[in-house]
Amino acid sequence: MSAAASLSSFDRTSLDRGGPAQPLLTVRGLVKHFAVKGSLFGTAAVVRAVDGVDFDILKGETLGVVGESGCGKSTTARLLMHLIAPDAGTLIFDGETVGPGGLAMRDFRRQVQMVFQDSYASLNPRLTVEASIAFGPQVHGVERRAAIDRAHGLLDRVGLDPSRFAGRYPHELSGGQRQRVNIARALALQPRLLILDEAVSALDKSVEAQVLNLLLDLKEEFGLTYLFISHDLNVVRFMSDRVAVMYLGKVAEIGPSETVFDKAAHPYSAALTRSMPSMDPDNRTEEAPIAGDPPNPINPPSGCRFHTRCGFAEAPCAATAPTLAAVGPGHKVSCLMHEAGSGHSKAATS
């Protein structure tokens, strides 16, 4: 079988564009706390890295995830893949609960693949490019020759000539070439969902643009769904249909990309968007969009976790934790200003 023929047999999921999109992955109550070694006087202390995260990823969409360093973005991605075990939480993939009595983790991981930030550490330095891409299909029962043909077809699809690159090792490739190999490897199992964790942040801008356009083409061609994690807000806006904003282990806001970037409902989301670099000198400011540093995740603030840095904070914000509530079509925010009867002066009374 030729490389082209192998790639043409790739299962392409056709997106249902007539009617409301359904969740491909539902995440409820995801929690991960890391114990701190050497806690004072033997008192158990934990870093609340992810502390009750809820969201849905709709079929065929790109959900962007943004937030400051340490907010829990990458930990959430690793929890979804069970690269680290969650302390609590439920995953539902296409209507089936992941875990005992439901969708087996082996089947889940075949349908959900991940592309990491560090393109070199993600690859086995002792395996050729061809062997790295073909490894996953072989583990899942694909005959070796067919797996290699599939690897060659995917190399060609991501812009790497198989005759030149199939026999190379990771150290013989540039960063952009390695990340293309990682994308091809992720596609080799014919997944439905790709988790992209800072997948382009280590690349030069010209290469980054090429890889982003490649990801858009692959999404359309193979009917993929993306979870796109990045600290670059301009890239997230370019790539995403919806955006989730995380702060200190929780989701502060989630909604359509245009709504979150242009009309953010949460003060933290609004501050993030004001920090986006602009080429317009009239839009530049010397004023910091957010005061102070994020609180210590070992001892997060009571009530709303953002209230210590929020210009709209009032007494109820320190006493009551807000819930993620709907404020518009597909738009949810965790803020007492948008909760009726919360006691905040800007909230409705009923």
C-alpha positions as CSV (number, residue, x, y, z in Angstrom):
1,M,0.0,0.0,0.0
2,S,1.4,3.4,-0.9
3,A,1.7,6.3,1.5
4,A,-1.0,8.2,-0.4
5,A,-3.4,5.3,-0.3
6,S,-2.8,4.7,3.4
7,L,-3.6,8.4,4.1
8,S,-6.7,8.3,1.9
9,S,-8.1,5.5,4.0
10,F,-7.9,7.7,7.1
11,D,-11.3,7.8,8.9
12,R,-12.7,11.3,8.4
13,T,-15.5,12.3,10.8
14,S,-18.1,14.4,9.0
15,L,-19.3,17.2,11.2
16,D,-23.0,17.6,11.8
17,R,-23.6,21.2,10.8
18,G,-27.3,21.1,10.9
19,G,-28.5,21.8,14.4
20,P,-26.9,22.5,17.7
21,A,-23.4,21.0,18.3
22,Q,-23.2,18.3,20.9
23,P,-20.5,17.9,23.5
24,L,-17.7,15.5,22.5
25,L,-16.1,15.8,25.9
26,T,-17.8,16.8,29.1
27,V,-15.7,17.6,32.2
28,R,-17.3,17.9,35.6
29,G,-15.7,18.6,39.0
30,L,-12.1,18.0,38.0
31,V,-9.8,18.3,40.9
32,K,-6.1,17.8,41.5
33,H,-4.2,18.8,44.7
34,F,-0.5,18.2,45.0
35,A,1.0,17.6,48.5
36,V,3.8,19.9,49.5
37,K,6.8,18.2,51.0
38,G,8.3,19.5,54.2
39,S,5.2,21.3,55.4
40,L,5.6,23.4,58.5
41,F,5.2,21.4,61.8
42,G,4.0,18.4,59.8
43,T,0.8,20.1,58.8
44,A,-0.5,18.7,55.5
45,A,-0.4,21.4,52.8
46,V,-1.5,21.1,49.2
47,V,-1.2,23.1,46.0
48,R,-4.7,23.4,44.7
49,A,-3.6,23.2,41.0
50,V,-7.1,22.3,39.6
51,D,-9.9,22.9,42.1
52,G,-13.3,22.0,40.5
53,V,-13.2,22.6,36.8
54,D,-16.3,22.2,34.6
55,F,-16.5,22.7,30.8
56,D,-17.7,21.0,27.6
57,I,-15.9,20.7,24.3
58,L,-18.4,20.7,21.5
59,K,-18.0,18.4,18.4
60,G,-16.0,20.1,15.7
61,E,-15.0,23.2,17.6
62,T,-11.8,24.6,19.0
63,L,-12.0,25.5,22.6
64,G,-9.2,27.8,23.7
65,V,-7.9,27.9,27.3
66,V,-6.1,30.9,28.6
67,G,-4.8,32.3,31.9
68,E,-1.7,33.3,33.8
69,S,1.1,30.9,34.4
70,G,0.1,28.6,37.3
71,C,-3.6,28.9,36.7
72,G,-3.9,25.1,35.9
73,K,-4.1,25.0,32.1
74,S,-1.5,22.4,31.5
75,T,-2.4,20.4,34.6
76,T,-6.0,20.2,33.3
77,A,-4.7,18.9,30.0
78,R,-2.7,16.2,31.7
79,L,-5.6,15.2,33.9
80,L,-7.8,14.8,30.8
81,M,-5.3,12.3,29.4
82,H,-4.8,10.7,32.8
83,L,-1.1,11.3,32.6
84,I,-1.6,12.3,36.2
85,A,-4.4,10.8,38.2
86,P,-7.2,13.3,39.2
87,D,-8.3,13.4,42.8
88,A,-11.9,13.8,41.7
89,G,-14.0,14.5,38.6
90,T,-15.9,12.9,35.8
91,L,-15.1,12.7,32.1
92,I,-17.9,11.9,29.6
93,F,-16.7,11.2,26.0
94,D,-19.4,11.3,23.4
95,G,-22.0,10.3,25.9
96,E,-20.0,7.6,27.6
97,T,-18.4,7.9,31.0
98,V,-14.6,7.3,30.9
99,G,-13.4,4.7,33.4
100,P,-14.6,1.5,35.1
101,G,-18.0,0.4,33.7
102,G,-17.7,2.8,30.8
103,L,-15.3,3.7,28.1
104,A,-11.9,2.0,28.8
105,M,-8.9,4.3,29.1
106,R,-7.2,2.5,26.2
107,D,-10.1,3.3,23.9
108,F,-10.3,6.9,25.2
109,R,-6.6,7.5,24.6
110,R,-6.9,6.3,21.1
111,Q,-9.6,8.9,20.4
112,V,-8.0,11.7,22.3
113,Q,-4.4,12.6,21.6
114,M,-2.0,15.3,22.8
115,V,0.7,17.5,21.3
116,F,3.1,18.9,24.0
117,Q,5.0,22.2,24.1
118,D,8.5,20.6,24.2
119,S,8.8,19.0,20.8
120,Y,12.2,17.4,21.6
121,A,11.2,15.9,25.0
122,S,8.0,14.5,23.4
123,L,9.9,12.2,21.1
124,N,12.0,9.1,21.9
125,P,15.6,10.1,20.9
126,R,16.3,6.4,20.0
127,L,13.4,6.1,17.5
128,T,13.4,7.3,14.0
129,V,10.6,9.6,12.9
130,E,9.0,6.7,11.0
131,A,9.1,4.5,14.1
132,S,7.7,7.2,16.4
133,I,4.7,7.8,14.3
134,A,4.1,4.1,13.5
135,F,4.5,3.0,17.2
136,G,1.0,3.9,18.4
137,P,-0.9,2.2,15.6
138,Q,1.1,-1.0,16.1
139,V,0.3,-1.0,19.8
140,H,-3.4,-0.8,18.9
141,G,-3.1,-3.7,16.5
142,V,-2.3,-2.3,13.1
143,E,0.1,-4.5,11.1
144,R,3.6,-3.1,10.9
145,R,3.7,-2.4,7.2
146,A,0.4,-0.7,7.3
147,A,1.5,1.4,10.2
148,I,4.6,2.5,8.4
149,D,2.6,3.4,5.3
150,R,0.3,5.5,7.5
151,A,3.3,7.2,9.0
152,H,4.7,8.1,5.6
153,G,1.3,9.4,4.5
154,L,1.0,11.6,7.5
155,L,4.5,12.9,7.2
156,D,3.7,14.0,3.7
157,R,0.5,15.6,4.9
158,V,2.2,17.7,7.6
159,G,4.8,18.9,5.0
160,L,7.7,16.6,5.5
161,D,8.9,14.5,2.6
162,P,9.0,10.9,3.8
163,S,11.9,10.0,1.6
164,R,14.0,12.7,3.5
165,F,12.6,12.6,7.0
166,A,11.3,9.1,7.8
167,G,14.7,7.7,8.8
168,R,15.9,10.7,10.7
169,Y,16.2,11.0,14.5
170,P,14.7,13.9,16.6
171,H,18.1,15.6,17.1
172,E,18.5,15.9,13.3
173,L,15.3,18.1,13.0
174,S,14.5,21.7,13.7
175,G,12.0,22.6,16.3
176,G,9.3,23.2,13.7
177,Q,10.0,19.9,12.0
178,R,9.8,18.1,15.3
179,Q,6.5,19.6,16.1
180,R,5.2,18.6,12.7
181,V,6.3,15.0,13.6
182,N,4.5,15.3,16.9
183,I,1.3,16.3,15.1
184,A,1.6,13.4,12.6
185,R,2.2,11.0,15.5
186,A,-0.9,12.4,17.3
187,L,-3.0,11.8,14.1
188,A,-1.7,8.3,13.5
189,L,-4.3,6.8,15.8
190,Q,-7.1,8.6,14.0
191,P,-8.3,10.6,17.0
192,R,-11.4,12.7,17.3
193,L,-10.0,15.2,19.8
194,L,-6.5,16.8,19.9
195,I,-5.3,18.5,23.0
196,L,-2.7,21.1,22.0
197,D,-0.8,22.3,25.1
198,E,1.3,25.3,24.1
199,A,2.0,23.5,20.9
200,V,3.4,26.5,19.0
201,S,4.8,28.7,21.8
202,A,8.4,27.5,21.4
203,L,8.4,28.2,17.6
204,D,9.7,31.2,15.7
205,K,6.8,33.4,14.6
206,S,7.1,32.5,10.9
207,V,7.1,28.8,11.7
208,E,4.3,29.3,14.2
209,A,2.1,30.8,11.5
210,Q,2.8,27.8,9.2
211,V,1.9,25.3,12.0
212,L,-1.2,27.2,13.0
213,N,-2.5,27.1,9.4
214,L,-1.6,23.4,9.1
215,L,-3.6,22.7,12.2
216,L,-6.6,24.6,10.7
217,D,-6.3,22.6,7.5
218,L,-6.1,19.3,9.4
219,K,-9.0,20.1,11.6
220,E,-11.2,20.6,8.5
221,E,-9.8,17.6,6.6
222,F,-10.1,15.1,9.4
223,G,-13.1,16.5,11.2
224,L,-11.1,17.1,14.4
225,T,-12.0,18.8,17.6
226,Y,-9.3,20.9,19.4
227,L,-8.6,21.9,23.0
228,F,-6.1,24.7,22.4
229,I,-4.0,25.9,25.4
230,S,-1.8,28.9,25.0
231,H,-0.6,32.0,26.8
232,D,-0.7,34.0,23.5
233,L,-4.1,35.6,23.5
234,N,-3.8,36.7,19.8
235,V,-3.1,33.1,18.8
236,V,-6.1,31.9,20.9
237,R,-8.4,34.4,19.3
238,F,-7.3,33.4,15.8
239,M,-7.7,29.7,16.5
240,S,-10.7,29.4,18.8
241,D,-14.5,29.2,18.5
242,R,-14.9,29.5,22.2
243,V,-12.6,30.4,25.1
244,A,-12.3,29.3,28.7
245,V,-10.4,31.7,31.0
246,M,-8.8,30.0,34.1
247,Y,-7.7,31.7,37.3
248,L,-6.1,29.9,40.2
249,G,-7.4,26.4,39.4
250,K,-11.0,27.4,38.4
251,V,-12.8,28.5,35.3
252,A,-13.6,32.2,35.6
253,E,-15.4,32.6,32.3
254,I,-16.3,30.6,29.2
255,G,-18.0,31.7,26.1
256,P,-17.8,32.5,22.3
257,S,-14.4,33.9,21.4
258,E,-15.7,37.2,20.2
259,T,-17.7,37.7,23.3
260,V,-14.9,36.9,25.7
261,F,-12.4,39.1,23.9
262,D,-14.6,42.0,23.0
263,K,-17.2,42.0,25.9
264,A,-15.6,40.1,28.7
265,A,-18.0,39.7,31.7
266,H,-15.4,38.8,34.3
267,P,-13.0,41.5,35.5
268,Y,-10.1,39.1,35.2
269,S,-11.0,38.2,31.6
270,A,-11.3,41.9,30.8
271,A,-7.9,42.6,32.3
272,L,-6.3,39.8,30.3
273,T,-7.7,41.2,27.0
274,R,-6.3,44.6,27.9
275,S,-2.8,43.0,28.2
276,M,-2.9,41.8,24.5
277,P,0.0,43.4,22.5
278,S,-1.2,45.9,19.8
279,M,0.6,47.3,16.8
280,D,-1.5,50.5,17.2
281,P,0.4,53.0,19.3
282,D,-2.8,54.6,20.4
283,N,-3.8,51.4,22.1
284,R,-0.6,51.0,24.1
285,T,-0.5,51.9,27.8
286,E,2.1,51.8,30.5
287,E,-0.5,50.9,33.1
288,A,-0.5,47.3,34.3
289,P,-3.9,45.7,33.4
290,I,-3.9,43.6,36.6
291,A,-2.5,44.7,40.0
292,G,-0.2,42.4,41.9
293,D,0.7,38.7,41.5
294,P,-1.6,35.7,41.7
295,P,-2.2,34.5,45.2
296,N,-0.4,31.4,46.6
297,P,-2.4,28.3,45.4
298,I,-1.5,26.6,48.8
299,N,-3.7,29.2,50.5
300,P,-6.1,30.7,48.0
301,P,-8.3,33.7,49.0
302,S,-11.7,32.9,50.5
303,G,-14.8,33.6,48.4
304,C,-14.0,34.7,44.9
305,R,-10.3,33.9,44.3
306,F,-9.8,37.1,42.2
307,H,-11.2,39.5,44.8
308,T,-7.7,40.4,46.2
309,R,-6.8,41.9,42.7
310,C,-10.2,43.0,41.5
311,G,-11.2,46.7,41.2
312,F,-14.9,45.8,41.6
313,A,-14.5,43.7,44.8
314,E,-16.9,44.3,47.7
315,A,-17.4,42.6,51.0
316,P,-19.5,39.7,49.7
317,C,-16.7,38.8,47.3
318,A,-14.4,37.8,50.2
319,A,-17.2,35.7,51.9
320,T,-19.0,33.9,49.0
321,A,-17.5,31.8,46.3
322,P,-19.3,32.5,43.0
323,T,-20.7,29.8,40.7
324,L,-20.3,29.4,37.0
325,A,-23.6,30.8,35.8
326,A,-25.0,31.6,32.4
327,V,-25.1,35.3,31.4
328,G,-25.9,34.8,27.7
329,P,-26.1,32.2,24.9
330,G,-23.2,29.8,25.5
331,H,-21.6,32.3,27.9
332,K,-20.9,31.6,31.6
333,V,-19.1,33.6,34.2
334,S,-18.1,33.0,37.8
335,C,-18.6,36.5,39.4
336,L,-20.9,37.8,42.0
337,M,-21.7,40.9,39.9
338,H,-23.6,38.5,37.6
339,E,-25.4,36.5,40.3
340,A,-28.8,37.7,41.4
341,G,-29.1,38.2,45.1
342,S,-25.4,37.8,45.7
343,G,-25.2,41.0,47.8
344,H,-22.9,42.8,45.3
345,S,-24.1,46.3,44.5
346,K,-23.9,45.6,40.8
347,A,-25.9,42.4,40.9
348,A,-29.6,42.1,40.4
349,T,-31.6,41.7,43.6
350,S,-33.7,38.8,42.4
